[in-house]
Amino acid sequence: MQRLLGRAKWDAERVRDDGCDYVVDIVEAFMTAARTGDTRRMIQLLAPDSVRDTDAALLPRGARTVVIGAVDIASETAHFRHRIQAACRLTVNDKPVYLIAPGGHPLATIEISTANQKVTRITLRLARTDDHFAAALP
């Protein structure tokens, strides 16, 4: 039994991408596709069951705060490319994120999670006055 539990832990760690060099490449590729509205490329980079979770205040009235599925996320993201074009990579509260800051005013953070070399979760949150901003880690 211990051997199986140990194996399960090893498999889970192998699947998780955080901390790997190629994660930055995957996230950068997704952000490039999002900035240009390239839905085909976004779909290629998103896991089929990926999730986009957004604070309601960042969306038009009546828009879904949670979207599930690569196709739906990509097509919705293309509509917001003007906001994504104002995003830059930073560290916010010790986490690597993208900050949407039109005109230099922090509006929202985009946190992107990956697994198996695919984007699995995109979380957009309003920037808060107590957020701590720092240069992106290399």
C-alpha positions as CSV (number, residue, x, y, z in Angstrom):
1,M,0.0,0.0,0.0
2,Q,2.8,2.5,0.9
3,R,4.4,1.8,-2.5
4,L,1.2,2.7,-4.3
5,L,0.8,5.9,-2.2
6,G,4.3,6.8,-3.0
7,R,3.8,6.1,-6.7
8,A,0.6,8.2,-6.7
9,K,2.5,11.2,-5.1
10,W,5.3,10.8,-7.7
11,D,2.8,10.7,-10.6
12,A,1.0,13.8,-9.3
13,E,4.2,15.8,-9.0
14,R,5.3,14.7,-12.5
15,V,2.0,15.9,-14.0
16,R,2.1,19.3,-12.3
17,D,4.0,21.9,-14.4
18,D,4.6,24.7,-11.8
19,G,8.3,25.5,-11.5
20,C,9.3,24.1,-14.9
21,D,11.0,26.3,-17.5
22,Y,8.5,25.5,-20.2
23,V,5.6,26.8,-18.1
24,V,6.7,30.4,-18.9
25,D,6.7,29.5,-22.6
26,I,3.2,28.0,-22.4
27,V,1.9,31.0,-20.5
28,E,3.6,33.5,-22.8
29,A,2.3,31.7,-25.9
30,F,-1.2,31.8,-24.5
31,M,-1.0,35.5,-23.6
32,T,0.4,36.3,-27.1
33,A,-2.6,34.4,-28.7
34,A,-5.0,36.2,-26.3
35,R,-3.5,39.6,-27.2
36,T,-4.1,39.0,-30.9
37,G,-7.4,37.2,-30.6
38,D,-5.9,34.0,-32.1
39,T,-8.6,31.6,-30.9
40,R,-7.2,28.5,-32.7
41,R,-3.8,28.9,-30.9
42,M,-5.6,29.5,-27.5
43,I,-7.6,26.3,-28.0
44,Q,-4.3,24.4,-28.7
45,L,-2.8,25.7,-25.5
46,L,-5.8,25.3,-23.2
47,A,-6.7,21.9,-21.6
48,P,-10.1,20.8,-22.9
49,D,-11.6,21.1,-19.4
50,S,-9.8,24.3,-18.4
51,V,-11.5,26.9,-16.2
52,R,-11.6,30.7,-16.4
53,D,-12.8,32.3,-13.2
54,T,-13.3,36.1,-13.1
55,D,-14.5,38.7,-10.5
56,A,-17.9,39.8,-11.6
57,A,-16.9,43.5,-11.5
58,L,-14.5,42.9,-14.4
59,L,-17.2,41.6,-16.7
60,P,-20.2,43.1,-18.5
61,R,-23.5,42.8,-16.6
62,G,-24.8,39.2,-17.0
63,A,-21.6,37.7,-18.2
64,R,-20.6,34.3,-16.7
65,T,-18.0,34.6,-13.9
66,V,-16.9,31.0,-14.5
67,V,-16.4,29.5,-18.0
68,I,-15.4,25.9,-18.5
69,G,-13.9,24.5,-21.7
70,A,-11.2,25.5,-24.1
71,V,-13.5,26.6,-27.0
72,D,-15.7,28.8,-24.7
73,I,-12.7,30.4,-22.9
74,A,-10.8,31.1,-26.2
75,S,-13.8,32.7,-27.9
76,E,-14.7,34.8,-24.9
77,T,-11.0,35.8,-24.3
78,A,-10.9,37.1,-27.9
79,H,-13.5,39.7,-27.0
80,F,-11.3,41.1,-24.2
81,R,-8.1,41.3,-26.2
82,H,-8.0,45.1,-25.8
83,R,-7.7,44.6,-22.0
84,I,-5.1,41.8,-22.4
85,Q,-3.0,44.1,-24.6
86,A,-2.5,46.3,-21.5
87,A,-1.2,43.4,-19.5
88,C,2.4,43.0,-18.4
89,R,4.2,40.2,-16.4
90,L,4.8,41.1,-12.8
91,T,5.0,39.5,-9.4
92,V,2.0,40.5,-7.3
93,N,2.0,39.4,-3.7
94,D,4.9,37.0,-4.4
95,K,3.0,35.3,-7.3
96,P,3.9,35.5,-10.9
97,V,0.9,37.0,-12.7
98,Y,0.0,39.4,-15.4
99,L,-1.2,42.8,-14.4
100,I,-3.8,44.6,-16.6
101,A,-3.0,48.3,-16.1
102,P,-4.4,50.5,-18.7
103,G,-2.8,53.9,-18.6
104,G,-0.5,52.6,-15.8
105,H,-3.5,52.1,-13.4
106,P,-3.7,48.6,-11.9
107,L,-7.1,47.1,-12.8
108,A,-6.8,43.3,-12.5
109,T,-4.4,40.4,-12.2
110,I,-4.4,37.3,-14.4
111,E,-3.0,34.2,-12.8
112,I,-2.5,31.2,-15.2
113,S,-2.0,27.6,-14.0
114,T,-0.8,24.8,-16.1
115,A,-0.5,21.0,-16.0
116,N,0.7,18.5,-18.7
117,Q,1.9,21.5,-20.7
118,K,-1.5,23.0,-21.1
119,V,-3.2,26.0,-19.5
120,T,-5.7,24.5,-17.0
121,R,-7.0,27.6,-15.1
122,I,-7.1,31.3,-15.6
123,T,-8.1,33.5,-12.6
124,L,-8.8,37.2,-13.1
125,R,-9.1,39.3,-9.9
126,L,-9.5,43.0,-9.3
127,A,-6.3,44.7,-8.3
128,R,-6.5,45.7,-4.6
129,T,-4.9,48.7,-2.9
130,D,-3.0,46.4,-0.6
131,D,-1.4,44.4,-3.5
132,H,2.4,44.4,-3.5
133,F,3.9,44.7,-7.0
134,A,7.4,43.7,-7.9
135,A,9.4,43.0,-11.1
136,A,8.7,39.6,-12.7
137,L,11.1,36.9,-11.7
138,P,13.2,35.6,-14.6
